[in-house]
């Protein structure tokens, strides 16, 4: 199914839109050599199980690469972005930016009183 190119909401991929996965992708993007499992866990404030579950989803979608190795006889899991994941996340962020800009433009200015707002807009205190 072809996505509507005029509708930025179509590009908001659910895989990245979940708050914890957005945090994971953002953290990994900022790390040149990826992040270890423990670094990601601390950075994103997730439990072992929660992080594992989200990483599995991201890995199955081809968004991240997960490398398991040993460092001084201790297991070490390192997460890096895949090329495909970087491209898709970049597209997601561009679409999110468009959606947020549209929302910002649609908001009434704070100085606007309810009487000055366009018909149909409801703002509650």
Secondary structure as the mmCIF struct_conf table of DSSP 4:
data_model
#
loop_
_struct_conf.conf_type_id
_struct_conf.id
_struct_conf.beg_label_comp_id
_struct_conf.beg_label_asym_id
_struct_conf.beg_label_seq_id
_struct_conf.end_label_comp_id
_struct_conf.end_label_asym_id
_struct_conf.end_label_seq_id
TURN_TY1_P TURN_TY1_P1 UNK A 5 UNK A 6
HELX_RH_3T_P HELX_RH_3T_P1 UNK A 8 UNK A 11
HELX_RH_AL_P HELX_RH_AL_P1 UNK A 14 UNK A 17
BEND BEND1 UNK A 18 UNK A 18
HELX_RH_AL_P HELX_RH_AL_P2 UNK A 19 UNK A 29
TURN_TY1_P TURN_TY1_P2 UNK A 30 UNK A 30
TURN_TY1_P TURN_TY1_P3 UNK A 32 UNK A 33
STRN STRN1 UNK A 35 UNK A 36
HELX_RH_AL_P HELX_RH_AL_P3 UNK A 37 UNK A 44
TURN_TY1_P TURN_TY1_P4 UNK A 45 UNK A 45
HELX_RH_AL_P HELX_RH_AL_P4 UNK A 48 UNK A 60
TURN_TY1_P TURN_TY1_P5 UNK A 61 UNK A 62
BEND BEND2 UNK A 63 UNK A 63
STRN STRN2 UNK A 64 UNK A 71
TURN_TY1_P TURN_TY1_P6 UNK A 72 UNK A 73
STRN STRN3 UNK A 74 UNK A 81
HELX_RH_AL_P HELX_RH_AL_P5 UNK A 83 UNK A 106
BEND BEND3 UNK A 107 UNK A 107
HELX_LH_PP_P HELX_LH_PP_P1 UNK A 108 UNK A 109
TURN_TY1_P TURN_TY1_P7 UNK A 110 UNK A 111
HELX_RH_3T_P HELX_RH_3T_P2 UNK A 114 UNK A 116
BEND BEND4 UNK A 117 UNK A 117
HELX_LH_PP_P HELX_LH_PP_P2 UNK A 118 UNK A 118
TURN_TY1_P TURN_TY1_P8 UNK A 119 UNK A 120
#
